[in-house]
Amino acid sequence: MEIRKFIGLVFLVVSLISIGIFITQTEFSNQIQVWISYEYYMQFAPYVISIMLFYCGLYLITNNSKSNFAMAIFGYTIFELVALERLGILSNNLGTTTTLLFGCSAIAALWVAHANSFGLKRLSIKEILLSVFVGAIESTLLYYL
């Protein structure tokens, strides 16, 4: 198996594991009053990050030219979430295990994306700045909307 497909498969497995972890922590409610509360929707925010990692894995497996850009967005989003939590600006509800899983995946994703290890579309300066900006927007919007 190619290393590109192996890394993509690892990203898929990590995203599915994290979705499994989040499902066990999610409280679903039948009451309409709960549906309009901020806390209810914030428990679904980590799913967005898991879905981002899932798409990164799919893009790598299918050799899609968008994979470097998607991995850069994922990597910067994770690092910005962790940095904002450490600075005390926001609290993330990822948990220690998923933060470590996502952190290791983000390091690998940024390494592959910036090194263009698999000869996919090389990241331009514009795409790098855009991925940092999109990561910052996702980090803050997930927790401040």
Stockholm file with secondary structure:
# STOCKHOLM 1.0

chainA/1-145         MEIRKFIGLVFLVVSLISIGIFITQTEFSNQIQVWISYEYYMQFAPYVISIMLFYCGLYLITNNSKSNFAMAIFGYTIFELVALERLGILSNNLGTTTTLLFGCSAIAALWVAHANSFGLKRLSIKEILLSVFVGAIESTLLYYL
#=GR chainA/1-145 SS CCHHHHHHHHHHHHHHHHHHHHHHHCCCCCCHHHHTSHHHHHTTHHHHHHHHHHHHHHHHHTTCTTHHHHHHHHHHHHHHHHHHHHTTSCCCCSCHHHHHHHHHHHHHHHHHHHHTTTCCCCCCHHHHHHHHHHHHHHHHHHHHC
#=GC SS_cons         CCHHHHHHHHHHHHHHHHHHHHHHHCCCCCCHHHHTSHHHHHTTHHHHHHHHHHHHHHHHHTTCTTHHHHHHHHHHHHHHHHHHHHTTSCCCCSCHHHHHHHHHHHHHHHHHHHHTTTCCCCCCHHHHHHHHHHHHHHHHHHHHC
//
